[in-house]
Amino acid sequence: MVVGGSAAGLFTAATVARGGRSVRVLESKPQFEPATRTLIVTDQFRNQMGPSAQLSIVNEIRRFELFTDGRSAQVALKKPDLIIERSRLISALAEEAQEAGASFSYDTRFLGIGPNARGLRLEVESRGKREELHADSVVGADGAASRVARASGWPPVETVPLVQAIVHLPKDCSADTTRVWFVPDDTPYFYWLIPESAERAAVGVIGEHGRDTKRAFERFLGKKRLEPLEWQGARIPVYRKWVPVRRQIGNGEVYLVGDAAAQVKVSTVGGIVTGFRGALGVAQALLQNGKSRELAALHRELSTHWLIRRALHNFQQKDYSELVDLLSGPARQSLGEFNRDESARLLWNVARRQPRLLLLGLRGLLMGKRLKG
């Protein structure tokens, strides 16, 4: 059983079904109605998804522009980032899962879980009636506020607010260029502008507190003279430490994937590629008697991003100004050659070409320790 028709859940369902296991996806809504949201991913997404990835790609990004305190730096990407539309992605993944043999139960809400003689017993509400279902394994793919995780004994994951607006693409912005602004007085994360096309773009921010983030975002839109055409939002999980993805309940096993396991790059708070890696790892474990190299590799990747976030999270304006000033030609070349889903290689090459950036990061880590103390 896969509980939740999320991207990671559907990817898990398709992979396990292709491996010969019987798979059933439980979706609480009467039909798939995924919320629209513009997302940016690295080229690794295309390698993961294959031909079906093309169905959700709406644009390609070939350069980044970084801004802070009147300073700027431009990074050209060796392989373009991809702009995807989340609702298209979910629909493509659902179709893949069905073609692989997975069945779907809509209007079916997960209520609880427990052991039975052979495996697991699930309590659900299906079309207004309570039912009992049975499975050997259950995968919780029901988001950051996962009911499966809570019912199975996992602690809740911390989340932060994402606020995004669709706007007309500014005349001075190219459709193949993403802009990022570091404004630490507003957020320890950043603002972004991601072109969907030559006409439209997604502008957004991640903060720490919902109301403060929304107010700061509205001020930012006003300063940039951007008028929202529509609003998008979500709660994004924050990775603090590795969440063990498997628990034994009686003779059955429960796994978590995607946002339910906080499988998010906390440096940029992006979770599509890492969520798919978590889904692949869980699918491997289900098909190979618990064995999965992908989960160990993902653990290392997410921990590296947590290290980066810890350094950046306490940066002040002068630190971001110094960071942009230190982005010399060779350092920018490394940022363009190695994508953010290969963080260890990226860090090593940037530090090798501009060692002072490493010192700046260490200063950020020490600053965080002093603040905690």
Secondary structure, DSSP 8 states (H G I E B T S, - for coil): -EE---HHHHHHHHHHHHTT---EEE-SSSS------EEEE-THHHHHHGGGGGGTEEEEEEEEEEEETTEEEEEEEEEEEEEEEHHHHHHHHHHHHHHHT-EEE-SEEEEEEEE-SSSEEEEEEETTEEEEEEESEEEE-S-TT-HHHHHHT-----EEEEEEEEEE--TTS-TTEEEEE--TTT-SS-EEEEESSSSEEEEEEE-SSHHHHHHHHHHHHHHTT---SEEEEEEEE--SS----EEEETTEEEEE-GGGGT--BTTTTB-HHHHHHHHHHHHHHHHTTT--HHHHHHHHHHHHHHHHHHHHTT--HHHHHHHHHH--HHHHHHHHHS-TTSHHHHHHHHHHH-HHHHHHHHHHHHHHHHHH-
